[in-house]
Structures are given as C-alpha cells and as structure tokens.
C-alpha cells in the first residue's frame, strides 16, 4: 500500500471519531488519492499479482497436452493503467490479451533468457488463422479485476526439464520496465515430432 494511503488509514484507525475528525478525514481521502498517483504512478505494478494458469487441452501437437497462460490481478485499492489488446479471432470470438515474454532459466549464467517476447511490431496485429481484428488500448485495471495473456502451448517452445516463467508486459509491448513475472514452472512434456509444423498460440 502506498505510504500516503497507509497514513490516512492509520489516522482513521487511531484518531477518535467525532464530527471534526470525520470532516478532516473526508478532506484527507481525496488528497491521499491524488498524492498516491505521484508516489505510485498510474503505471506502477506494485499492486499487481501475476499467477500461472495451466489447462489440460488437446492442442493438436503430438506430445503436448497443456496450455499455459499468465493472469494478472490488481490487488491494490487503486486502478493501474495497463496496455491491452481487444481482439476478434478467426472464429468470431472476442478476447482481451496482454503482451508477454516467455523466459527460460539459464543455470550456466544464473539468468533468465528470453525465448520469445511480444514487441510493438508483433503484438496486437492481425495474423492468419488467429486474430482478424485488433485494437490496442490503455485502460485502467480496477481493484479486483484480472487480465490474461491468453493460452499457448509453452512446452512446444522448450525442452522437457526446462524451468520457465511468464513475464507480463503491462506497458508498451517490448518494454520490460512495466512488467511482472509469474512463479517459475517446470516443463514436463515435449513435442514428439518436431519436424511437423504446429501452432503454439491458441
């Protein structure tokens, strides 16, 4: 919680309630709201929580039986501005998705390496058998609201035994300065016929 908000909360709890104090509190709350956007900018990810969602699905890739996606939830008291793509897929379905990167843990360098990452040239763009219409928007993610990256067959990008994670990009695609990572997860399956073309993102 931002310091300005914590201070107001402390005041509300510790100061005796009477008419004068209630008037002061009603004046302090909007001030704290404004100050919080200075102390914690609208793009700040401090109140966002990233979680991993795994679904057992037949994705049509031999050896692969799971779809992975990252979900962010605003667990704070204030809205956070998040860049998202409002898309219509080739089946006419509507979805709102976030840009992201997939990273693999490199034990030799003790560093996370990007395997794939959306950037401005690729995110929220129509492509065959995928998105037919796309609209890039900056909009608030309200307290309690969640957004997802959409599902993909992440194991098809990696090798069995790899440790991986999602990094969700809440600002402009390709800009990791506004990002939040999920917990790491272990890849436990692999493509049986890597020479056969397949579609990773679903």
C-alpha angles and dihedrals in degrees: 000000000000115000093243092056092044090052093052091047091051090050092050091051100041103037117081113250117248135133095272093049092046090054091049091048092050088054094044096053097065090043090053089048092054094043091049090063089056095045093038110026120220090255095052115127096201093109095043123101122199121207134179121239119197123188129187103230137153098244096175094247114119109243095013119102104158140076118205128200139164123231126196123202127191104231095172132091096248134060120259121210109237129181111230140168120234103204141177114210129214091268092055095256121142124224140165114218140178130224115250148165129228113220132192123207112245107206092188093061098023088232139118111246123203112242095177132354133182115235135178092275095055109026120094094004125132115251134176116280089004129057117011097175129023137180121189114213141176108213139151121269101215125218109286094014123124136201131190140211091225123243128298137170094249094172089064089065095052144038128263109270095029119133111226142173141186121242108200114211108213095178130046114338109266093024109113094181087089103044143116128201131219123226114278120264134195121243106230103175139043142200111276096203108030092173091066114088115244141171116246100186118065 
